[in-house]
Amino acid sequence: QVQLVGSGGGLVQAGGSLRLSCAASVDTFSMAWYRRAPGKQRELVATINRSGTTNYADFVKGRFTISRANAKNTVYLQMNSLKPEDTAVYYCNARGRTYFGAPGSDYWGQGTQVTVSS
């Protein structure tokens, strides 16, 4: 049914940059990025709603930027000044819309691996 296709992960040296992309197959109310590092629980990285309001976890403020293209229901995560601690599987999340355009169900992408070498 609803599909979220994430891409953009890879291997990068500390201090480098990557841009993650995620395209949802349906219209969304809000989108977000989460990540899970080995030995840690999944944690929220950044969110953006349909008005463009963003929120960031403290550990990425000033380094990461989340943006959204509503027409394509695509969210981006520009990651700069990457650190080895950022190594994790990054998951795209989307909250769908109901028939009336209100917030609906949550959907998850398959995850994309980001590895930052020191």
Backbone hydrogen bonds, N-H to C=O, Kabsch-Sander energy under -0.5 kcal/mol:
donor,donor_aa,acceptor,acceptor_aa,energy
5,V,23,A,-2.1
6,G,4,L,-0.7
7,S,21,S,-2.4
10,G,113,Q,-0.7
12,V,115,T,-2.5
14,A,117,S,-2.5
15,G,82,L,-3.1
16,G,13,Q,-2.3
18,L,79,M,-2.1
20,L,77,L,-2.4
21,S,7,S,-2.6
22,C,75,V,-1.8
23,A,5,V,-1.8
24,A,73,N,-2.7
25,S,3,Q,-1.7
29,F,95,R,-3.5
30,S,95,R,-1.2
31,M,48,I,-2.8
32,A,93,N,-2.5
33,W,46,A,-2.6
34,Y,91,Y,-2.8
35,R,43,E,-2.4
36,R,89,V,-2.1
40,K,37,A,-2.1
43,E,35,R,-2.9
45,V,33,W,-2.7
46,A,33,W,-1.6
47,T,55,N,-2.3
48,I,31,M,-2.6
49,N,53,T,-1.9
50,R,29,F,-1.4
52,G,49,N,-1.9
55,N,47,T,-1.8
57,A,45,V,-2.5
60,V,57,A,-1.8
61,K,57,A,-0.9
61,K,58,D,-0.6
63,R,60,V,-2.3
64,F,60,V,-2.3
65,T,78,Q,-2.2
67,S,76,Y,-1.8
69,A,74,T,-3.5
70,N,68,R,-0.7
72,K,69,A,-0.8
73,N,69,A,-0.7
73,N,70,N,-0.6
74,T,69,A,-2.1
75,V,22,C,-2.5
76,Y,67,S,-2.8
77,L,20,L,-2.2
78,Q,65,T,-3.0
79,M,18,L,-3.3
79,M,77,L,-0.6
80,N,63,R,-1.9
80,N,78,Q,-0.6
81,S,15,G,-0.6
82,L,16,G,-2.2
86,D,83,K,-2.2
87,T,84,P,-1.8
88,A,114,V,-1.9
89,V,36,R,-2.3
90,Y,88,A,-0.6
90,Y,112,T,-2.9
91,Y,34,Y,-2.8
93,N,32,A,-2.9
94,A,107,Y,-2.3
95,R,30,S,-2.8
96,G,94,A,-0.6
96,G,105,S,-3.5
97,R,27,D,-0.6
98,T,102,A,-2.8
101,G,98,T,-1.8
104,G,96,G,-3.1
107,Y,94,A,-2.5
109,G,92,C,-2.7
110,Q,4,L,-0.7
112,T,90,Y,-2.2
114,V,88,A,-2.6
115,T,10,G,-2.8
117,S,12,V,-2.4
117,S,115,T,-0.5
